[in-house]
Amino acid sequence: MNDTQIISLDSVSFQLKDKHDFEWLRSLGEVFCVFDEQDSGNICFGIEKSGIKRFVKYAGAKTLEYSGQPEDAIARLKQSIPLYEKLKHPHLIKLINHFQVAEGYALEFDWFDGECLHSHWSFPPPQKYTHPDSPFFRFKQLPIEFRLVSLKCIFEFHVYVEKQNYVAIDFYDGSILYNFENNSTKICDIDFYKKKPFINTMGRLWGSSRFMSPEEFELDAEIDERTNVFNMGAIAFGLLGGELDRSILKWGAGQELYEVAMKAVEKDKKDRYSTVEEFYLAWASASKKYLS
């Protein structure tokens, strides 16, 4: 028996576990797209008013993929507001407003006309890696120079995160938006980033295991700069190599960059670069021949 509720807003429809009032959204503009398959408890909308597009992230509705309570999703969304304000950066999507509504809470961002590299709702694996329309597949076909520029944006942002005394939690390819028209990159969804010092009190932290360090599975482990070095190295293998297959056979960017990435993903923390900045300086030096 299907007891889900179909909600229609302007030209889009989506399903929820229960009825929910979205009339408040109409005052912001016309809804032209919806992202309703996240497991975070959030539901997101693209809206347009007077030719200006915005991205609205909302918690409070019972989404199909979320198994928790709406109140917890609301609390997490509210906790993310200082992150977008404190870590404001040219490579991060820009928070412009946030507000309470009757049944939940909403964050409003500038719209970035990019595609998510882990669009699991449209291209669930293995299609993500093989379908010619998959954003990830298309990204992997780009010239190495384009992908290195995208990684440069990602690394620069995380050097900044480090300097602000934060650690990245739950950063993965689903946090990367890419515009194929002008080859620009933005980072989204930093909701779980944490102020240092941060100790793993969960055992398995939030995140995609494809990009997580050993200490992100270890209760009481310190999550620090070297953890984020691992994360950046793993992202490099995702965008330039064979993701979890870290053999040089799957790597597309030469021996020197391969060695930098391999040092970043050493299992033992002490064998990695000591900071994201140190990693990035080594990476930038090794990538000069591609980007000169």
C-alpha positions as CSV (number, residue, x, y, z in Angstrom):
1,M,0.0,0.0,0.0
2,N,1.4,3.3,-1.1
3,D,0.6,6.1,1.4
4,T,3.0,8.7,0.0
5,Q,1.8,12.2,-0.9
6,I,2.3,13.7,-4.3
7,I,3.0,17.5,-4.0
8,S,2.8,19.7,-7.1
9,L,4.4,23.2,-7.2
10,D,4.2,25.1,-10.5
11,S,5.8,22.8,-13.1
12,V,7.3,20.2,-10.8
13,S,5.9,17.3,-8.7
14,F,7.5,15.2,-6.1
15,Q,6.6,12.7,-3.4
16,L,6.7,12.9,0.4
17,K,5.9,10.5,3.2
18,D,3.2,12.9,4.5
19,K,1.3,16.1,3.6
20,H,3.3,19.3,3.9
21,D,2.5,23.0,3.2
22,F,4.8,24.6,0.6
23,E,2.7,27.7,-0.1
24,W,5.4,29.9,1.4
25,L,7.7,28.9,-1.4
26,R,5.4,30.6,-4.0
27,S,6.3,34.0,-2.7
28,L,9.9,33.4,-3.5
29,G,9.2,32.8,-7.2
30,E,8.3,30.0,-9.6
31,V,9.7,26.5,-8.8
32,F,11.4,25.1,-11.9
33,C,13.2,22.1,-10.4
34,V,13.2,19.9,-7.2
35,F,15.9,17.7,-5.6
36,D,13.9,15.4,-3.4
37,E,16.0,12.2,-3.1
38,Q,18.6,13.2,-0.5
39,D,18.8,11.1,2.6
40,S,19.6,14.1,4.8
41,G,16.0,15.1,5.5
42,N,16.4,18.2,3.3
43,I,14.5,18.9,0.1
44,C,15.8,21.5,-2.4
45,F,14.3,23.7,-5.0
46,G,15.3,25.9,-7.9
47,I,13.2,29.0,-8.0
48,E,13.1,31.9,-10.4
49,K,11.6,35.4,-9.9
50,S,12.1,38.4,-12.3
51,G,14.8,36.5,-14.2
52,I,16.8,35.8,-11.0
53,K,17.4,32.1,-10.0
54,R,17.8,30.9,-6.4
55,F,18.5,27.6,-4.7
56,V,16.3,26.9,-1.7
57,K,17.3,24.2,0.8
58,Y,14.5,23.3,3.2
59,A,14.1,21.0,6.3
60,G,10.9,20.0,8.0
61,A,9.1,17.8,5.5
62,K,9.2,14.0,5.7
63,T,11.2,13.1,2.5
64,L,11.1,9.5,1.2
65,E,14.8,8.8,1.6
66,Y,15.1,10.2,5.1
67,S,14.6,7.8,8.0
68,G,15.1,10.3,10.9
69,Q,12.9,13.0,12.5
70,P,12.2,16.3,10.7
71,E,13.1,18.1,13.9
72,D,16.7,16.7,13.7
73,A,17.0,17.7,10.0
74,I,15.8,21.3,10.9
75,A,18.4,21.5,13.8
76,R,21.2,20.3,11.4
77,L,20.2,22.8,8.8
78,K,20.2,25.7,11.3
79,Q,23.6,24.6,12.5
80,S,25.0,24.9,9.0
81,I,24.2,28.6,8.7
82,P,27.4,29.8,10.6
83,L,29.4,27.5,8.4
84,Y,28.3,29.2,5.1
85,E,28.9,32.6,6.8
86,K,32.3,31.8,8.3
87,L,33.6,29.9,5.4
88,K,32.3,32.3,2.7
89,H,34.6,31.9,-0.3
90,P,34.4,32.4,-4.1
91,H,34.4,28.7,-4.7
92,L,31.5,28.0,-2.2
93,I,27.9,28.6,-3.1
94,K,26.7,31.8,-1.5
95,L,24.1,31.9,1.3
96,I,21.9,35.0,0.9
97,N,19.0,34.5,3.3
98,H,17.6,32.1,5.8
99,F,14.2,32.1,7.6
100,Q,11.7,30.1,9.6
101,V,8.5,29.0,8.1
102,A,5.5,27.4,9.8
103,E,6.7,23.8,9.6
104,G,10.4,24.1,9.0
105,Y,13.4,26.2,8.1
106,A,14.8,27.4,4.8
107,L,18.1,28.5,3.5
108,E,18.3,30.6,0.3
109,F,21.4,30.5,-1.9
110,D,22.5,32.2,-5.1
111,W,21.8,29.8,-8.0
112,F,24.9,28.2,-9.7
113,D,24.2,26.7,-13.1
114,G,26.2,23.6,-12.6
115,E,25.6,19.8,-12.4
116,C,26.3,17.6,-9.4
117,L,29.1,15.1,-10.1
118,H,27.3,12.5,-8.0
119,S,23.8,12.9,-9.4
120,H,22.7,9.5,-8.0
121,W,19.0,10.4,-8.5
122,S,19.4,10.5,-12.3
123,F,22.4,8.2,-12.8
124,P,22.7,5.7,-9.9
125,P,25.9,3.6,-10.1
126,P,27.0,2.0,-12.3
127,Q,25.3,4.4,-14.8
128,K,27.1,7.3,-13.0
129,Y,30.4,5.9,-14.4
130,T,29.2,4.7,-17.9
131,H,26.2,6.7,-19.1
132,P,27.2,9.3,-21.7
133,D,24.8,11.9,-20.1
134,S,26.0,11.4,-16.6
135,P,27.8,14.5,-15.3
136,F,30.5,12.4,-13.7
137,F,31.1,10.5,-16.9
138,R,31.2,13.7,-18.9
139,F,33.6,15.3,-16.4
140,K,36.0,12.3,-16.7
141,Q,36.1,12.9,-20.5
142,L,37.3,16.5,-20.1
143,P,40.9,17.3,-20.9
144,I,43.2,16.9,-17.9
145,E,43.8,20.7,-17.7
146,F,40.1,21.3,-17.1
147,R,39.9,18.7,-14.4
148,L,43.0,20.1,-12.7
149,V,41.5,23.6,-12.7
150,S,38.4,22.1,-11.0
151,L,40.6,20.4,-8.4
152,K,42.5,23.6,-7.9
153,C,39.2,25.3,-6.8
154,I,38.5,22.4,-4.4
155,F,41.9,22.5,-2.8
156,E,42.0,26.3,-2.5
157,F,38.8,26.2,-0.7
158,H,40.0,23.6,1.7
159,V,43.2,25.4,2.4
160,Y,40.9,28.3,3.4
161,V,38.8,26.0,5.6
162,E,42.0,24.9,7.3
163,K,43.1,28.4,7.9
164,Q,39.7,29.2,9.5
165,N,40.3,26.3,11.9
166,Y,37.7,24.0,10.5
167,V,37.8,20.4,9.2
168,A,35.8,19.1,6.3
169,I,33.3,16.3,7.1
170,D,31.2,14.6,4.5
171,F,32.9,16.2,1.5
172,Y,32.6,14.0,-1.5
173,D,31.9,14.2,-5.3
174,G,28.2,15.0,-4.4
175,S,29.5,18.3,-3.0
176,I,31.0,19.3,-6.3
177,L,29.0,21.3,-8.9
178,Y,30.5,21.8,-12.4
179,N,29.4,24.1,-15.2
180,F,30.2,22.5,-18.5
181,E,29.5,25.7,-20.4
182,N,32.2,27.8,-18.8
183,N,34.2,25.1,-17.0
184,S,33.6,26.6,-13.5
185,T,33.4,24.7,-10.2
186,K,31.5,25.4,-7.0
187,I,31.3,23.5,-3.7
188,C,28.0,23.0,-2.0
189,D,26.7,21.1,1.0
190,I,29.3,21.8,3.8
191,D,26.6,21.2,6.5
192,F,28.7,18.8,8.5
193,Y,32.0,20.7,8.6
194,K,33.3,21.1,12.2
195,K,35.3,23.6,14.2
196,K,38.6,22.1,15.5
197,P,39.4,20.3,17.7
198,F,37.0,17.7,16.5
199,I,36.9,14.1,17.9
200,N,35.0,11.2,16.2
201,T,32.3,10.3,18.7
202,M,30.3,8.2,16.2
203,G,32.6,5.5,15.0
204,R,31.6,5.8,11.4
205,L,31.3,9.5,10.6
206,W,28.9,11.0,8.1
207,G,30.2,10.7,4.5
208,S,30.9,8.5,1.5
209,S,33.3,5.7,2.3
210,R,34.9,6.2,-1.1
211,F,36.6,9.4,0.2
212,M,36.9,8.7,4.0
213,S,40.1,8.2,5.9
214,P,40.6,5.3,8.4
215,E,40.2,7.6,11.4
216,E,36.7,8.6,10.1
217,F,35.6,5.0,11.0
218,E,37.5,5.0,14.4
219,L,35.7,6.0,17.6
220,D,37.6,8.7,19.6
221,A,40.0,9.4,16.8
222,E,41.0,13.1,16.2
223,I,39.8,14.5,12.9
224,D,42.3,17.1,11.8
225,E,44.3,18.6,8.9
226,R,45.8,15.2,8.0
227,T,42.3,13.8,7.8
228,N,41.4,16.4,5.2
229,V,44.7,15.7,3.4
230,F,43.4,12.2,2.9
231,N,40.0,13.5,1.7
232,M,41.7,15.7,-0.9
233,G,43.9,12.9,-2.1
234,A,40.9,10.6,-2.4
235,I,39.0,13.3,-4.4
236,A,42.0,13.5,-6.7
237,F,41.8,9.8,-7.3
238,G,38.0,10.1,-8.0
239,L,38.4,12.9,-10.6
240,L,41.7,11.9,-12.2
241,G,42.0,8.1,-11.5
242,G,40.1,5.0,-10.6
243,E,38.6,6.2,-7.4
244,L,39.1,3.3,-4.9
245,D,41.4,1.6,-7.5
246,R,44.4,3.8,-6.8
247,S,46.8,2.0,-9.2
248,I,48.8,4.1,-11.6
249,L,47.2,2.2,-14.5
250,K,43.9,4.1,-13.8
251,W,45.6,7.4,-13.2
252,G,45.5,10.1,-15.9
253,A,47.9,12.8,-14.7
254,G,51.5,11.6,-14.7
255,Q,53.9,10.1,-12.2
256,E,54.6,13.3,-10.2
257,L,51.0,14.1,-9.4
258,Y,50.3,10.4,-8.7
259,E,53.0,10.4,-6.0
260,V,51.5,13.5,-4.4
261,A,48.1,11.9,-4.3
262,M,49.4,8.6,-3.0
263,K,51.2,10.3,-0.1
264,A,47.9,12.1,0.7
265,V,46.0,8.8,1.1
266,E,48.5,7.0,3.3
267,K,46.6,4.9,5.9
268,D,48.9,6.1,8.7
269,K,48.2,9.8,9.4
270,K,51.9,10.6,10.1
271,D,52.9,9.5,6.6
272,R,50.6,12.0,4.9
273,Y,51.3,15.7,4.3
274,S,50.9,17.5,7.6
275,T,48.4,20.1,6.3
276,V,46.1,20.7,3.4
277,E,48.3,23.7,2.5
278,E,51.4,21.6,2.4
279,F,49.6,19.0,0.2
280,Y,48.3,21.8,-2.1
281,L,51.8,23.4,-2.5
282,A,53.2,20.0,-3.6
283,W,50.2,19.4,-5.9
284,A,50.5,22.9,-7.5
285,S,54.2,22.4,-8.1
286,A,53.6,19.0,-9.7
287,S,50.7,20.3,-11.9
288,K,52.6,23.3,-13.4
289,K,53.5,21.5,-16.6
290,Y,49.7,21.0,-17.3
291,L,48.5,24.5,-16.3
292,S,51.3,26.7,-17.6
